[in-house]
Amino acid sequence: MIPRHFLIILALLWAVWCFLHSFLISKGFTAWLKRILGRRYGYSRLAYTFFSLVSLVPVTAYQLGLPETVIFSWPWPWSLLKYAMYGAAFLLFYGGLRVYDVRYMLGLRQVLQLHRGEEPASVPFSREGILNRVRHPWYSGAIIFVLAFGDVTDVSLVVKTVLSVYVVIGTLLEERKLAGEYGESYRAYRREVPMFIPWIKRR
């Protein structure tokens, strides 16, 4: 059995990564960054994407170096549930991929606009495709995938818990941000479409 303090360190490392992941795109920080960088702010989203990936390396390296004790290994027929969850996560990710502007989310579009001398364009509010069934398909898919991935061990249970809680809290914070940006149109959307669990509308 792994000593408890190793699990506490692991939880803190993931919590710090999650905090930075949200803080660096928070409204207050991005507004400050715009004032400091001016037009060069167009590089910030790409830099944020790069930092998010690179900063995962020490966290995952620490996690992979820990010995693990298996708690639950998805025996039959639980394995059917596991693969059903994988399928649901894939559908949610694919649905989001069809409607999200991935180049904007990665920061590539902003860099292209900067080099072309164009004014940075904001993302328009959309209810197309899967967004007319669930407000945050990628976050829903992420929670399902994290919970289903691999055997449940003492180490992975800590990670699954921290990441699931982070996705929920991050989604609530993003909801406030989106309501501030899009106003009543988003508040009406929030009343009509569920946050995480898709549903099929009646005709």
C-alpha positions as CSV (number, residue, x, y, z in Angstrom):
1,M,0.0,0.0,0.0
2,I,1.4,3.4,-1.0
3,P,2.1,5.8,1.8
4,R,-0.7,8.4,2.1
5,H,1.6,11.4,1.8
6,F,2.5,10.4,-1.8
7,L,-1.2,10.5,-2.7
8,I,-1.6,13.9,-1.1
9,I,1.3,15.2,-3.1
10,L,-0.2,13.8,-6.3
11,A,-3.6,15.4,-5.5
12,L,-1.9,18.7,-4.9
13,L,0.1,18.5,-8.1
14,W,-3.1,17.9,-10.1
15,A,-5.0,20.6,-8.2
16,V,-2.2,23.1,-9.0
17,W,-2.3,22.2,-12.7
18,C,-6.1,22.5,-12.8
19,F,-5.9,25.9,-11.0
20,L,-3.3,27.3,-13.5
21,H,-5.3,25.8,-16.4
22,S,-8.3,27.9,-15.4
23,F,-6.6,31.0,-14.0
24,L,-4.6,31.6,-17.1
25,I,-7.7,32.0,-19.2
26,S,-9.8,33.8,-16.5
27,K,-11.4,37.1,-17.5
28,G,-9.3,39.1,-15.1
29,F,-6.0,37.6,-16.1
30,T,-6.7,37.8,-19.9
31,A,-7.8,41.4,-19.6
32,W,-4.5,42.3,-17.8
33,L,-2.6,40.3,-20.5
34,K,-4.3,42.3,-23.2
35,R,-3.2,45.6,-21.7
36,I,0.4,44.4,-21.3
37,L,0.8,42.7,-24.7
38,G,-1.3,44.8,-27.0
39,R,-1.5,43.2,-30.5
40,R,0.9,40.5,-29.4
41,Y,-1.9,39.1,-27.3
42,G,-2.8,37.1,-30.4
43,Y,-0.1,34.7,-29.4
44,S,-1.4,34.2,-25.9
45,R,-3.9,31.4,-26.6
46,L,-1.2,29.3,-28.5
47,A,1.2,29.9,-25.6
48,Y,-1.5,28.8,-23.2
49,T,-2.0,25.6,-25.1
50,F,1.7,24.9,-25.2
51,F,2.1,25.6,-21.5
52,S,-0.9,23.4,-20.6
53,L,0.7,20.4,-22.4
54,V,4.2,21.0,-21.2
55,S,3.1,21.5,-17.6
56,L,1.5,18.0,-17.7
57,V,4.8,16.3,-18.0
58,P,6.1,16.7,-14.4
59,V,2.7,15.8,-13.0
60,T,2.2,12.7,-15.1
61,A,5.9,11.7,-14.6
62,Y,5.4,11.8,-10.8
63,Q,2.1,9.9,-11.1
64,L,3.7,7.1,-13.3
65,G,6.5,6.7,-10.8
66,L,4.2,5.7,-8.0
67,P,3.4,2.1,-7.1
68,E,-0.3,1.3,-7.5
69,T,-2.7,-1.1,-5.8
70,V,-5.7,-2.2,-7.9
71,I,-9.1,-1.6,-6.3
72,F,-11.4,-2.4,-9.2
73,S,-10.5,-4.0,-12.6
74,W,-13.8,-3.9,-14.5
75,P,-14.6,-7.7,-14.5
76,W,-17.4,-9.1,-16.6
77,P,-20.1,-7.8,-17.0
78,W,-18.8,-4.4,-15.7
79,S,-16.5,-4.3,-18.7
80,L,-19.6,-3.8,-20.9
81,L,-20.3,-0.6,-18.9
82,K,-16.7,0.5,-19.4
83,Y,-16.8,0.2,-23.2
84,A,-20.3,1.8,-23.3
85,M,-18.8,4.8,-21.4
86,Y,-15.9,4.9,-24.0
87,G,-18.5,4.9,-26.7
88,A,-20.5,7.7,-25.1
89,A,-17.4,9.8,-24.6
90,F,-16.4,9.3,-28.2
91,L,-19.8,10.5,-29.4
92,L,-19.6,13.5,-27.2
93,F,-16.1,14.4,-28.4
94,Y,-17.0,13.8,-32.0
95,G,-20.2,15.9,-31.7
96,G,-18.2,18.8,-30.2
97,L,-15.5,18.4,-32.9
98,R,-18.1,19.1,-35.5
99,V,-19.3,22.4,-34.0
100,Y,-16.3,23.8,-32.2
101,D,-13.7,26.0,-33.8
102,V,-10.7,23.9,-32.8
103,R,-8.2,26.2,-34.4
104,Y,-9.5,29.1,-32.3
105,M,-9.4,26.9,-29.2
106,L,-5.8,26.0,-29.8
107,G,-4.8,29.6,-30.6
108,L,-3.9,29.0,-34.3
109,R,-6.6,31.2,-35.7
110,Q,-5.6,34.2,-33.5
111,V,-2.0,33.9,-34.7
112,L,-3.1,33.8,-38.4
113,Q,-5.3,36.9,-37.8
114,L,-2.4,38.7,-36.2
115,H,0.0,37.9,-39.1
116,R,-2.7,39.0,-41.6
117,G,-3.2,42.3,-39.8
118,E,-6.9,41.4,-39.1
119,E,-8.8,42.4,-36.0
120,P,-9.3,39.4,-33.6
121,A,-12.8,38.0,-34.1
122,S,-14.8,36.7,-31.1
123,V,-16.5,33.3,-31.2
124,P,-20.2,33.7,-32.1
125,F,-22.8,32.0,-29.8
126,S,-24.0,28.8,-31.4
127,R,-26.6,26.1,-30.7
128,E,-25.8,24.0,-33.7
129,G,-25.4,20.2,-33.7
130,I,-24.8,18.6,-30.4
131,L,-24.9,22.0,-28.7
132,N,-28.6,21.8,-29.1
133,R,-28.7,18.7,-26.9
134,V,-26.0,19.4,-24.3
135,R,-24.2,22.7,-23.4
136,H,-20.7,21.2,-22.8
137,P,-20.2,17.9,-24.7
138,W,-16.4,17.9,-24.3
139,Y,-16.6,18.3,-20.6
140,S,-19.3,15.6,-20.4
141,G,-17.1,13.3,-22.5
142,A,-14.0,14.1,-20.4
143,I,-15.7,13.1,-17.1
144,I,-17.0,9.9,-18.6
145,F,-13.6,9.0,-20.2
146,V,-11.7,9.8,-17.0
147,L,-14.0,7.6,-14.9
148,A,-13.9,4.7,-17.4
149,F,-10.2,4.8,-18.2
150,G,-8.0,2.0,-17.0
151,D,-8.2,0.0,-13.8
152,V,-9.2,1.8,-10.6
153,T,-6.2,2.0,-8.3
154,D,-5.4,4.0,-5.2
155,V,-3.4,6.3,-7.5
156,S,-5.9,6.6,-10.3
157,L,-8.8,7.1,-7.9
158,V,-7.1,10.3,-6.6
159,V,-6.6,11.6,-10.2
160,K,-10.1,10.6,-11.3
161,T,-11.6,12.5,-8.3
162,V,-9.5,15.6,-8.7
163,L,-10.1,15.9,-12.5
164,S,-13.8,15.2,-12.2
165,V,-14.3,17.8,-9.6
166,Y,-12.2,20.2,-11.6
167,V,-14.3,19.8,-14.7
168,V,-17.5,20.4,-12.8
169,I,-16.1,23.6,-11.1
170,G,-14.5,24.8,-14.3
171,T,-17.7,24.4,-16.2
172,L,-19.6,26.4,-13.6
173,L,-17.1,29.2,-13.8
174,E,-17.3,29.1,-17.6
175,E,-21.1,29.3,-17.4
176,R,-20.8,32.6,-15.5
177,K,-18.3,33.9,-18.1
178,L,-20.5,32.9,-21.1
179,A,-23.6,34.4,-19.4
180,G,-21.7,37.7,-19.1
181,E,-20.5,37.6,-22.7
182,Y,-23.8,36.6,-24.4
183,G,-26.4,37.9,-21.9
184,E,-30.0,36.8,-22.1
185,S,-29.5,34.6,-25.2
186,Y,-27.1,32.3,-23.2
187,R,-29.3,32.4,-20.1
188,A,-32.3,31.2,-22.2
189,Y,-30.1,28.5,-23.7
190,R,-29.1,27.5,-20.2
191,R,-32.7,27.0,-19.2
192,E,-33.5,25.0,-22.3
193,V,-30.5,22.7,-22.8
194,P,-28.9,20.6,-20.0
195,M,-25.3,21.2,-18.9
196,F,-23.8,17.7,-19.0
197,I,-26.4,15.0,-19.9
198,P,-27.7,15.1,-23.4
199,W,-31.4,14.6,-24.1
200,I,-33.4,14.1,-27.3
201,K,-35.9,16.9,-27.8
202,R,-39.5,16.1,-28.8
203,R,-40.8,17.4,-32.1
